[in-house]
Amino acid sequence: MKLSIGGFSFFHEKQAGKMDIFGYLESVKYRYRLDAVDLWNGFFASGNEDGLVLLPEEAVIRKIREAIDERGLTVANIALDGVHLVDPDPAKRERLYRNALLHLRASELLGARTVRIDICTQGTEEIGEADFDYIVKRYQEYCDRGAEHGYTVGPENHMGAALDPHLLKRIAEAVDRPNFGILLHLKRWRPEHADGDAIVAPWVVHTHVDLRTLTSGEAEASVRALEQAGYGGYWAVEHNAKTHAYEEIDWMLASVRRVFNRMGES
């Protein structure tokens, strides 16, 4: 069992000025004693323009990489916001694409093993055939680039149309690249897709585990489905606690360990 902590878990600490990217790295390594980080670009972005998350200068990215290496950490995943594929405005779609290329460069500098780029944002609930073809083309391009640098690329079941596991399965089969990979947020599907985790399991390269899944008792079934599919990646807890974030993360890590302990006993 390999554990990590989704960077978004400390969103409120970041917003309050209580934590920066270096504090996150320090906490993962020395407070929680883990060996991997699950980065979120919002933690080190310089701003947000028209829904696009903008990166700082490359020198800042290199300093983050130095801090990662100094602590002996693995970048299990980087979740990239503001670089999604589908947008109804053609001009914005092109800007998103250009921003994605910059973020892939940053991901390479940071040594990310898996990279999450969303299909769409909230409000895009259906994907037409033209958009589907565009999605496949872009993921193929990103995967080919990732193959050169040793990382996987793919979506998360995050929001909008991506909450349909059959769509993600269809995309994965159409992209048809060995380093296409899904970031699976356990049990985050539309209500009619209770078996979503098992449907996408063959393509999962990273996971997020939230509070609801842990407290509902549903985590074990998802873990078993992924293990049966050969999953060997990280289990990253993600919980955007408004208060007592450090203690909440402690509890969640312990809860994930408990799931695996109970499975080992059964």
N, C-alpha and C positions, 0 to 999 in steps of 0.2 A: 504493500500500500504506500503510495507516494502522495504526500499532501502539499497543498499550497493555499494561498489566500488571495482571492480576487482583489485587485487594487481598488475597485469601486467600493469595497466594503468600508473604506475610510473616506468616503466622499464628504461627509459632514465635517470631519476633522480637517480636511483640506480646505473646505469652504470657510471654516472658522479661523484659518491661519494657524492651526495647531499641528499640522503635519505637511511636509513636502515629500517629494519623491525619495529623498535620501533618508528621511525619517521612516518612510514605509520600508525601505530596504533594511534599515537597522532593526526595525521591529520584527520583520519576518525572520531575520537571521538570529537575533540575540534574545528577543522576548519569547518568540514562539519556537525557536530552535529548528527551523525548517531549512531545507537546502534549495528551495526553488521559489521563484516569484512569478506572479501572474499579473503582468503589467496592464495598465489602462492608460491610453494616451492622454486622457483628460488630466492626468496627474502632472504632466510636464508640458502641456500645450501652452503656447504664448497667448492664445486668444481664440475667439470664435467669430467667424464672419459668414453670414448667410447660411448658417447650419454647417459650415466647414470648420473642423478643428484644425487650427494652424500650429505648426511646429516651431520650436525655438531654433536658434542657429545650430548648425551641426556641432559646433564646439561644445554646446550644452549636452547634446546627445552623447558625445564622446566622454564627457565627465560622468554621466550616468553609467555608461558602460564600465568605466574605470571603477566606480563604486560597486558595481555588480561583481566584477572580477576580484576586487579586494576582499569581498566577503565570501567568495567561493560559491556564488549563487548561480543556478541555472534559470534561464528565462523560459519557463515551460510554455508560456503563451503571452501574446500581447493582443489585447482587445482594442480595435481601432474604431473610434467613432468619427463621424464627419467624413467618411470615405465610402459610403454605401453606393451600391451600383445603380439602382433604379430611382429616377426622379422624373416627374412629368414635364419638367422644363428642360429642353435639350441643352441650353446653354449651361444650366447648373449641372446637368449630368456630366458635361465635359469638364467642368471645374472639379467635380468630385473625382473624376478619373485622374486628373493631373495631381490632385491632392493625395490620392491613393498611391501614386508612384513615389511621391516624396515620403510617404509613410512606410512604404516597403523598403526604401533606402534606409530609413531610420531603424526599422525592424532588423535589417541586416547588420547595421552597426551595433545594435544592442544584443545580437546573438539569439534572437527569438527562434524557438523550435517550431512553434505553431503560431499562425497569424489569423486572427478573426476579422473578416470584412463582411459586413452585413449586406443582405440582399436589398433591403429597403428600410424605411422608417415607418412609424405609426401612421396609419391613414391609407397606406397602400395594402389593401386587403386581398387583392387578386392580381395575378400576373398573367398578362396576355402572351400570345405566342411570340410577338416581336420582342417583347421584353425578356421572355424566356431565352430566346436566341442570343440576345445581348448579354444576359447573365452568364450563359455558358461560354461565350467568347471571352469575356473578361476573366472569368475564373481560369480558363485554359491558359490565357496569357500570364496571369499571376502565378499559376502553378508551374508553368515552364520556367519562369524567373526563379521561383522558390527552389526548383530542382537544382538550379545552378549554385544556390547558396545553402542548401540543406535544411529547408523548412517547408512545412505544409501551409496551405491557404484554404480557407473556406468560410462558410457562414455560421452563425449561431441561430438557434431557434429563439430569437430575441423579441421580435414584434411583427405586427402586420402579417403579411402572407407567409413569412417564415415560420409561423406557428402551425403550419400544416406539414406533418412529416412526409406525406406522400410527395409534396412538391420538392422537399430537400432530397428525397430518394431519387426522384426523376432528374433533378439537377446533377446529382452525383454520378448517375449512370451516363448522362449526356456529356459531362465534362471528361470523364474517363481518363483521369490522370492519377498515377499512384500516390502523388502527394497532395491530392485534394482531401481535405479533412474537415469534419464538422465539430464545432465547439457545442457540445450538448449541455444545455441547462436542464438538468433532470426534471422531468414532469412538467415542463413549461410548454404546454400545447393547448390548442383549443379543446373545449370540453369533450368533443366527440372523438378525440384522438388519444384515448387513455393508453394505448399501446405504442405511442409514438417513439419512446426510447428504444424499444426493440426493433422498430422499423428502420431506424437510422443507425443502429449499433455498428454495422460493418464499416462505417465511414468515420466513426468518432475518434478524434485524436486528443481531445481535451474535454474536461467537464467542469461545470459549476454546480454546486450543491447549495440550495437555499434553505432558509429556516422552515418554510412550510413543508418541504419534502421530508426534512428530518423529523419534524414533530408529527407528521401524519402517518408515519410508519411505512411510507411507500418506497423508501430509498433501497431497501434490500432487493426488491424485484428488479429495479433498474440496474443495480450493481451486478446481479446474476446475469441479466441479459447482456450486459457489456462484457463481462468475463467470458461468457459463452462465445461471444464474437471475437475473442482474442484481445480485448482492450488491455493495454498495459501502461497507460498514461497516468497523469496526475488527477487527483480529486481535489479541486479547489473550492473551498467554501466561499460563498459570496452572500453577504448580508449587510445591507445599508442601514445599520442601526443608528438611530438619531441620538441616543445616549448610551453611555457605558460600552462603547464599541469594543474596547480591548477585552472586557469580560465576556461580551457576547461572542466574540471570535474564539476565545478560549473554550466556551461551551460548545460551539459548533464543531471545532476540531475534535474535542472529546467525543461528541456524538457520532461523528464519522468513524472514529476509531471503534466506538461501541458497535456500530453496524457490522464492521468487519469481524470484530471479536465474536459477536453473536452468530454470524454466518459460519465462522470456524468451529463453533461448538455444536452446530446443528448437523 
